[in-house]
Amino acid sequence: MANPDPSSQPLLRTPLYTLTLEQKAKLTAFAGWEMPVQFSGLKQEHQAVRTQAGMFDISHMGKFIFKGQDIIKQLQELVPSNLSRIQAGQAQYTVLLNPQGGIIDDIIVYYQGEKNGQQEVTLIVNAATTEKDKTWILEHISQSVEFADLSQEKALIAVQGPQAESFLQSFVKEDLSGVKLFEHLKATLLDQPGFIARTGYTGEDGFEIMVDPEIAQQLWRKLSDAGVTPCGLGARDTLRLEAALALYGQDIDDTTTPLEAGLGWLVHLKTLKEDFIGRSVLEKQKAQGVSRRLVGVEMEGRYIARHGYPVISNSKIVGEVTSGTLSPTLGIPVALAYVPTELSEVGQKLEIEIRGKTYPGKVVKKPFYRSPNKAS
């Protein structure tokens, strides 16, 4: 998920805009879109996802379809994750890299399979980086590949929480119980074709559904009537932060590498023999070590570390907070911050400067909260 990118252009609206207004959503500008930030209230929405089920309008995210020969091989040149490992019906969370090893965006690659020598891949990218990603990818793949940008043509709904499957199953023809984490299928929703993936951005079990706008509106109403809680970007942010999931534009950007950002598990240098953009930089970092790391920080007391706040050690600024909040589930302030590698060990004492004063915190293991309900 990406940080909002201010623009002078008129705000775009998703197919669910009118419905969210009917449900008394409070709206905000986000990445060029007018999006619901909350409905009933952040804490209530957050709790609903952790204990039952909540739904999010994420139609603002970029949606690309690629069809043609050797698409997986061509995309492999752009990411550090071994895409040859994913089978038809599986997905891979990964990052687009620039030549310096910096993260252009974090994305999900959904491999639909191959038919008559033609592969099909769906990419979901961040809203604020949709145009940048599209330009970058199209510059690096064959012009013979068939490409479609469905970002403003399709709606995207995330249904998240321990009861997400049972709520959604009522409106889906196919059996969702057999769909594992990071698997997907072309399904029939409300008697119409759609795309369902067992993915999300909350740290809970859940699904993301891409359908035509009219079907999305019907599904949103039916899920709401069934008892699924409408949720806004506010709860989406606190949920992802508890799960220590990176936010593009805050925790990661084109100046941070995946090895610095704690995303080393996406970098498959041993099993991936092919070259990819930024590989030499990551190989050097792997061999020599990184100079900074993105760590989890737990604050003492009730003081909340926010984005941009300085991290202090021995009276010197040594790093910066990238994200922070009061965790609704844990009831304590938590944050993500970049600090020098020598200060990144769990238990390390640090201070955060908040409005000119310093307050104590310590490095803790990520994630801050691990759901017992996560699908395997």
N, C-alpha and C positions, 0 to 999 in steps of 0.2 A: 504494500500500500504506500502511496506517495503523499508527500506534503503538498499543500495547496500552492499553486503558482499564480500569483496575482496577474490579472489581465484586464485590459480596458475594454475587451470585447463583451457583448451582452452574454449573460450567464445562460448556459444550456440547461435544459430540463429533461429529466428522464421520463419514460412512459408512465411511471408511477407517481409523478409529481402531484397530480390532482388528488389521487387517493391518499397520499401522505398529508396533504392539506386538510382533507376531510377528517383525518385522524388527529388533527390539532398538532401537527409536527412543527417544531421550531426549526427554521431554515437557516443555512449559512452558505457562504460562497466557499467552494472547495474545488481547486484545480479547474476552474472555469465553468463549474456546474453549480446549480442551486440545489443543495442537498439537505436532507433532514439531519439535524445534529442531535435532537432528542424528541421523544414523544411523551411518555408518562413520567419520565425522569431517569437520569443516568443510572442511579443506584438500582432502581427497580428493573430497568432493562438489563443491566449487567447481571443481576441476580437471576433473572429469568433464563438467561443463556447458561449460566453455571448450573442451574438446578432443573430446568424444564426445556424450553425451546424459545428462541427468539429469531426474528427474520430481519434482514437488512436489504435495503435497495442499494445494490452495488453496480447499477447499470452504467455508471459513469466510467467504469474501467474499460480499457481498450481490449478489443476482441478481433483477432486476426485469424484468417483461414488460409492455409497454403496447400496446394495440390500440385503434384508433379513428380518427376523422377529424383530420387536421392535427396529428398528434402532434409531428412535427418542428418545425412552426411554434410549437407551445406550449412545447416544450423549449428552443427558441431564445431565449426570454425569460429563461432561467436561466443561459445560458453565453455566453462571449465569442467562441467559434469559430463559423464560418459552416457550420451544419449542412446548408444547402441544397446544399453541394458534394458531399456523400456520396451515392453511388448505392446501390441495393439490392445487398447483399453486401459493402458497405464499412463501415468503422468510423472513428470520430474520438475520439482522446484529448482530453479537455478538462477544465474545472473548473466546478463550481457556485460562484457568487459571491453574497455578501451585499451589501446596499446600500452598504457601505463599500469594496467591491471586494475584500474578504477572501475567502479560499478556504474554502468550506464542505467541499469534498471534491474530489479528483481522480477522474475516472470515465472509462469508455469507453462510447461510444454506438455500438451496432451496429444499423444500419438493415437490416431484413429485406425491406423493399419494401412495395408497395401493391397491394391486391387488392379490387376492388369498392368503391373509395373508402375502404377501411380500411387505414391504415398500421400496421406492426408494428415495434416497437423493443425491443431488449434492452439493459439497462443493467447493467454490472458496477461495483459500488461497494466501498469499503473496509469491512472487517468492523466496525471500531470506530465507524463512522459510519452504519451501515445504517439504524438507526431514525431518526436525525436526518435523513438524506437522504430517506427515505421520507416523513416528515412534511412536509419542506420542499417536495418536488416535488408531493405531492398537494394542498398548499395553493394551488399556483399553476397547476394544470391543470384542465381541465373535468371535472366529475363524470361526464360521459357516457363518458369514456375507460375502457376495461376494463383493470384493473390486477391483476397477480398478483405476489406476493412468493414467489419460489422459493428463498429463501436457505437454508432448512432442508429443502427437498424434493429439490434437485438436488445432485449432486457436481460438483466442478470440479478437473480435473487439468491442471497445466502440464508439458509435455514440452519441454525447452529444450536447445539445443546444436546444433553443426554437423551431427550425425547424427540430429537429432530427426525429420526428415521420413522418412528411410529406415526407422527403427524403427517409427514410427506407421503408415506406409503399409500394413504387413502386416495391420493390423486394421481398415482403412478401405476401403470399397468404392470411393469416389470417388478421382480422381487429385488428390493434394495438390500436385503440382509446379506446377499452374497457379494455386494460391492465393497471391497476393502479400501482402506485409506490410500489415497492417491490412485484410485481406479475410477473409471468413468464409462459411460455408455450412452448411446443414442436411444432415448426412451420415449414413451408415449405418456404425455401429461394431459389430463382432461381431454383425452381422445385426439390430441394434436402432437406432432413431433417436437422433441426437445432434446437437450443435452444436459446430463446430470453427472456431476463429479463429487466424489467424497473428499472434498478439500475445504479449507476455510482459513480464517485469520483470527481465531478466538482462543485457540488452545483447547477447544472442545470438539467432540464428534460433530459432524454436520455435512451439509451438502451445498454445492453451488449449482444453480440451475439457469441455463441460458435458453430462452424461448422468445417467440414473437411477442411484441408489445401487448396485444390483446389477451393472449394466454397468460402473460405475466400479471396483468390486472386481475383476471379471474382467479388466478392462483393466490395472489396476495389477499384478496377478499376472503377466499375460502379458508386459507390458513389462519387469518385473523379471526374469522367466525369460529374456527375450531379451537382457538385458545392460544395460538402462537403470538407472542408479544412483539409488536413492531419496535424496532430498535434503530437508533441513529448513530452517527459517526462518533459521538461522544463515548458511548458504551463500547463501540468497536475499538476505540483507541485504548480504553482502560483494560479491556479484555486481552488485546494483543500485547500490551505492555506487561501484564501479569505473566503472560506466557513467554515474555522476552523475545517477541517476534519483531524484527527490524521494520522501521518505517522509512521508506525511501524519501530522501530530502532532509531527514533529521539524523537518523542513526547510520545510514549509509548513503553515499553519493559517489560522484565520479572521482573524488579524491581519496576514497577509502577502498582498500582491497578486501576481498572475502576473508583472507587470512587475518587481517586486522580486526574485522568485524565479527569474528566468531563463527564465520560461515565456511570454515575449512573443510567441513564435511561435504561441501558442494564441489570441492576441488579434487578431481580424481587423477592426480599426476601419475600414479603407478599403473592403473588399469587403462588409462587413456593414452594411447601411443600417438594419436594424431595431434598436429599442432593446432593451437587456437590463439586468437588475439589475446595478448597479455601473458601468455604462458611463461616466457622467459623471466618476466618480473616476478611471477609467483614462484617459479623454481628457485630464484635467488632468495626470495623471502623465506621459502621453506628451508633452504640450506643455512641461511644466516640468522633466521629468526626475525620477527617484526619488532619495531621499536615502540609500538603502542598496541593496546588491545581495548575492545569494547567490553566493559565489565558490568555486572549487576551491582548496584549500591543500595543498601538499606540504611535509611536515616534513623538516628536516635530521636526520640520525641516525635512531635507532629509537624516538623518543618519539612516542606515539600521542595525538593530540588527540581527546577524547571529547565527546559531547553535553553542552552546558552550560558547557564550559570558556571562560574569557574570552579575547578577542583583544586584544592589546596593541600600541599604537604610540606611540612617544615617551613611554613610561612611563605611558600612560593607557589605560584600558579603552575600546575603540572598537567592539567587537562581540562576537559569541558563536558558538562552534562548534555546529552543529546535528547533524552526524553525523561519525564518524571511525572508521577501522580501519587495520590493517596489511594492505595489499593483497596477497592471496595470489598474484596474477598478476605484479605488479610488484615485490613484495618491499620496498615502502617504505610509510611511513605517509601516508595521504591523509585529507582531511577536507573537509566543506562548512561554510561559515561566512557569516554576515551581517556585512558591513563597510560603512563609509561609502563612497559612490560614488567619492569622490576617492582612496580606497585600494583600488579594485577592479581596477585595471589589471594585466594579466599581467606578472609580474616583480616586483610590489610586495613588499617585505620586510615581514614581520609577525612578531610573537611570540605564542605561546600559553602561557597560564599553566596549568601542570600541577602540582597539589599544592603550590602556593605558590611555585614557581619558573617562570621564563620560558624558553622554548626557541624557537629560530628556525624560521621557515617562510617560504614565499613563495606568492603567488598564481600559479596555473597555469591553463592552458586546460582547459576541460571538454569531453568526459569525460576521466577519467584513463586509461581504456583503451577503445579502439574496436575491436570485433571485426572481423576480415577475413571472417567467415562470415555477417554479417548479411544477411538476405534483403532484396531491393529491392522 
